[in-house]
């Protein structure tokens, strides 16, 4: 009988260890899958950031051109107003 108990308890311990190993393998596979998904998401975010940065640069360039055009129009309006005043003052 003691041999049967020893074999039985050894088999139970082995079964328990195998279950723990199986669970750990499952956790590792899931962690690896999550890592791959996280890396893919990071790559998408980097691409999005690059695209947004390019759009921001284009928008900033356009804003700078519009600001320059606005200054030029303002300068011309001031010149026109001064000319009109000069003509009216004669």
LUMMI-207323 format. One record per residue (C-alpha): residue in one letter; x, y, z. Coordinates in Angstrom, 1 decimal. Layout:
LUMMI-207323
<atom type="A" u="X" v="Y" w="Z"/>
...
This chain:
LUMMI-207323
<atom type="X" u="0.0" v="0.0" w="0.0"/>
<atom type="X" u="2.6" v="2.6" w="0.8"/>
<atom type="X" u="4.0" v="2.2" w="-2.7"/>
<atom type="X" u="0.6" v="2.8" w="-4.2"/>
<atom type="X" u="0.2" v="5.9" w="-2.1"/>
<atom type="X" u="3.6" v="7.1" w="-3.2"/>
<atom type="X" u="2.9" v="6.5" w="-6.9"/>
<atom type="X" u="-0.5" v="8.1" w="-6.5"/>
<atom type="X" u="0.8" v="11.2" w="-4.8"/>
<atom type="X" u="3.7" v="11.4" w="-7.3"/>
<atom type="X" u="1.2" v="11.2" w="-10.2"/>
<atom type="X" u="-1.0" v="13.9" w="-8.5"/>
<atom type="X" u="2.1" v="16.1" w="-8.1"/>
<atom type="X" u="3.1" v="15.5" w="-11.7"/>
<atom type="X" u="-0.4" v="16.3" w="-12.9"/>
<atom type="X" u="-0.5" v="19.5" w="-10.8"/>
<atom type="X" u="2.9" v="20.5" w="-12.1"/>
<atom type="X" u="1.8" v="19.9" w="-15.7"/>
<atom type="X" u="-1.3" v="21.9" w="-15.2"/>
<atom type="X" u="0.7" v="24.8" w="-13.7"/>
<atom type="X" u="3.1" v="24.5" w="-16.7"/>
<atom type="X" u="0.2" v="24.5" w="-19.1"/>
<atom type="X" u="-1.3" v="27.6" w="-17.4"/>
<atom type="X" u="2.1" v="29.4" w="-17.5"/>
<atom type="X" u="2.6" v="28.6" w="-21.2"/>
<atom type="X" u="-0.9" v="30.0" w="-21.9"/>
<atom type="X" u="0.0" v="33.2" w="-20.0"/>
<atom type="X" u="3.3" v="33.5" w="-21.9"/>
<atom type="X" u="1.5" v="33.0" w="-25.2"/>
<atom type="X" u="-1.0" v="35.7" w="-24.3"/>
<atom type="X" u="1.7" v="38.0" w="-23.1"/>
<atom type="X" u="3.6" v="37.5" w="-26.4"/>
<atom type="X" u="0.4" v="38.1" w="-28.3"/>
<atom type="X" u="-0.2" v="41.3" w="-26.3"/>
<atom type="X" u="3.4" v="42.4" w="-26.9"/>
<atom type="X" u="3.0" v="41.9" w="-30.7"/>
<atom type="X" u="-0.3" v="43.8" w="-30.7"/>
<atom type="X" u="1.3" v="46.6" w="-28.6"/>
<atom type="X" u="4.2" v="46.8" w="-31.0"/>
<atom type="X" u="1.8" v="47.0" w="-34.0"/>
<atom type="X" u="-0.2" v="49.7" w="-32.3"/>
<atom type="X" u="2.9" v="51.6" w="-31.5"/>
<atom type="X" u="3.9" v="51.5" w="-35.2"/>
<atom type="X" u="0.5" v="52.7" w="-36.2"/>
<atom type="X" u="0.8" v="55.6" w="-33.7"/>
<atom type="X" u="4.3" v="56.5" w="-35.0"/>
<atom type="X" u="2.9" v="56.5" w="-38.6"/>
<atom type="X" u="-0.1" v="58.7" w="-37.5"/>
<atom type="X" u="2.3" v="61.0" w="-35.7"/>
<atom type="X" u="4.4" v="61.4" w="-38.8"/>
<atom type="X" u="1.4" v="62.1" w="-40.9"/>
<atom type="X" u="0.0" v="64.6" w="-38.5"/>
<atom type="X" u="3.4" v="66.3" w="-38.2"/>
<atom type="X" u="3.5" v="66.7" w="-42.0"/>
<atom type="X" u="0.0" v="68.1" w="-42.0"/>
<atom type="X" u="0.9" v="70.5" w="-39.2"/>
<atom type="X" u="3.9" v="71.7" w="-41.2"/>
<atom type="X" u="1.8" v="72.3" w="-44.2"/>
<atom type="X" u="-0.9" v="74.1" w="-42.2"/>
<atom type="X" u="1.8" v="76.2" w="-40.5"/>
<atom type="X" u="3.3" v="77.2" w="-43.9"/>
<atom type="X" u="-0.2" v="78.1" w="-45.2"/>
<atom type="X" u="-0.8" v="80.2" w="-42.0"/>
<atom type="X" u="2.5" v="82.0" w="-42.5"/>
<atom type="X" u="1.7" v="82.8" w="-46.1"/>
<atom type="X" u="-1.8" v="84.0" w="-45.1"/>
<atom type="X" u="-0.3" v="86.2" w="-42.4"/>
<atom type="X" u="2.2" v="87.7" w="-44.9"/>
<atom type="X" u="-0.6" v="88.3" w="-47.4"/>
<atom type="X" u="-2.6" v="89.9" w="-44.6"/>
<atom type="X" u="0.3" v="92.3" w="-43.7"/>
<atom type="X" u="0.7" v="93.2" w="-47.4"/>
<atom type="X" u="-3.1" v="93.9" w="-47.8"/>
<atom type="X" u="-3.0" v="96.0" w="-44.6"/>
<atom type="X" u="0.0" v="97.9" w="-45.8"/>
<atom type="X" u="-1.7" v="98.6" w="-49.1"/>
<atom type="X" u="-4.9" v="99.7" w="-47.4"/>
<atom type="X" u="-2.9" v="102.2" w="-45.3"/>
<atom type="X" u="-1.2" v="103.5" w="-48.4"/>
<atom type="X" u="-4.6" v="103.8" w="-50.2"/>
<atom type="X" u="-6.1" v="105.6" w="-47.2"/>
<atom type="X" u="-3.2" v="108.0" w="-47.0"/>
<atom type="X" u="-3.5" v="108.7" w="-50.7"/>
<atom type="X" u="-7.3" v="109.4" w="-50.4"/>
<atom type="X" u="-6.7" v="111.7" w="-47.4"/>
<atom type="X" u="-4.0" v="113.6" w="-49.3"/>
<atom type="X" u="-6.4" v="114.0" w="-52.3"/>
<atom type="X" u="-9.2" v="115.1" w="-50.0"/>
<atom type="X" u="-7.0" v="117.6" w="-48.1"/>
<atom type="X" u="-6.1" v="119.5" w="-51.4"/>
